[in-house]
Amino acid sequence: MHQTAAHHLLRCYSSLITGSSSIKGDVSETPALYNTSVVCSFEPKVIYRMRQADPEVVTALTHRPWSLSHLGDGTPRFSSLWKHHWTRVLDVMLDWAHHHLLWNLCGVSAFLMQKNFISLDYVQYWAQREVELVGWTVNTAVEKKYYQEILNVNYITDSLLEDCDPHY
């Protein structure tokens, strides 16, 4: 049995102030978006301002550990040793803030985490905080089965029906 769902994508913005007010306008013009969409961002300020603009909008923080110091495939972002080490320190601080401060300050309903960092303990961590955990980007059949049957959490994928290329 296949389920169908409505999917809505909201525009991405580089300006935080313009972005949250524009998204609020999108939602106001299409009230169904309140029940069928989530505003998510790597930038906590976007989520915070969105919640200030309209507390009824569902929001989610998106996070990938080591994102400041490393690219998605794990290679260092900077060739300069001092920049690499400095961004690693910032990564530790950002990770701590996401898990202990920002999720609550921003009032998120969900936390989107890069798939390679999710475990059963991690699922429980967010369940205890009553925050929905979502993995991204889960593309292979084996990964999808693991997320559905073992972790029992939602995930973002590039393909609903078949295997597709793995994603970092």
N, C-alpha and C positions, 0 to 999 in steps of 0.2 A: 504494500500500500504506500503510495507516495503522497506526501503532504505538500500543499502549495502555500507559499507565504508571499506577502507583499514586501518588496525590498525598496527602501528609499535611501538615496544617497544625497547628502547635503553638501553644498559647495564648500571647498576649503579656502581659507583666507590667510593672507600673510599678516594682515593688520589685526591685532587682537580686538581692538574696540570695534572696528567695522565688522569683523567676523561675527562676534556675538550678537550685535544688533541686527545684522543681515539674516543670521540663522533664526533669530526671534521673529523676524518678518516672514521668513519662509514658513515657519510653524504657524504663525497667526493666520496666514493666507490659506493654509491647508491644515485644518484642525486634526485631520486623521493622522498627521505625523506624530502627534502626542502619543499615540498608541502603537505606532509602527516603526519608529526610528529611534536612534541613539546618537547623540552628539559625542564623539570621542576625539581625543587629541593626546599627543605626546606632551603638549604644553599645558601644565596645570593652570596657567593664567586664563587660557581659553575656557576651560571648564568652569573655573571660579566665576568669571565674568558672565558666562552663559547662565549659570545658576542664579546670579544676581539679577540678570535681565528677566529671567523667567524660571522660577523654582519648579514649575511643573514639567519642564523638559527633562527627559532621562539622559543622564550623562555618564561617561566612563573615561577613566584615565587609561592611557596606553603606555606600556613600559617594556623596554628591553634592557636588561642589565648590561653594563659595559658599553652602552650606546655612545657615550661621549668619547671614549678612548679607542673603540674598535668599530670597524664596519660590520655589516650583517654577517659576513662570511668568517669573521673572527680575526681578520688581519688588522694590525694597528692602523688607526686613522692618521697618525702623524709619524713622520720619520725622525723628527727631533726627539731625543730621549727625554729632555726636560718637559716638553709638551705632553708626551705620552704619559709620563709619571704623574704630572699635574692633573691631567684629565682622568686618570685612574682614581686619584683621591676624590675628585669631584663626582665620579661615578658611584663611589661608596656612599658619599653624602646624599646623592640623589636617590639611590636605592633605599637608604634608611628613611628619607623623607617620604617617599612613595608609600612605604609599608607602615610608617608610624604616625604620619602627620597629614600629608596631602590628601589621601583618600577621604579622611574625615572632614578636613577643612573645606574641601571642594564639594562635599556632599554627594559623592558618586553612588550610583546604583550598581555599577559593574567596574571590574578591573580587567583590562586586556593585557595579557602577558604573552611574550614570545614563547612558543610551544616548547622549546628545549629546556625551559626552567620550571616546568610544572610537574609536580609530584602529588601523591596522595596527601602528604603532610601539607603541601602548599594549598591544595583544595580545601582542606580542613581549616587552615589559617584564615582564609577569606570567608568560609562558611560561618565561622565563629563571629565574624564582624558583620554578618548578614549582607555581604557584598557578593554579587554574582561574578564568578571567575570565567573568563573567556580566553581560550587559547588561539593564537594566530601564528602563522598561516599553516593550517593542517591540510596537507594535500594528498598524501598516499593512503591507500586503502588500509594498510596496517595502522597508521597513525589515527585514522578516523575511527577504526574499530576500538583502539586503545582509549581514545577520548570518550567514546560512547559507552563502552562496556566496563572499563576499569575505573577511569577517572569520573565518569558520569558528569561531564561538564560540556557546555557548549563550545563551539569553535568556529573560527572564520576560515573559509576555504576558497580556493580559486575555482573549484569544480565540485558540483553537488553529486554528479553521477559516476564519474570514473576517476581512476588514478590520473594525476597530472604531475608535472615536475615538482620535486621537493623544493621548498622555499626556506631560506634561512630564517 
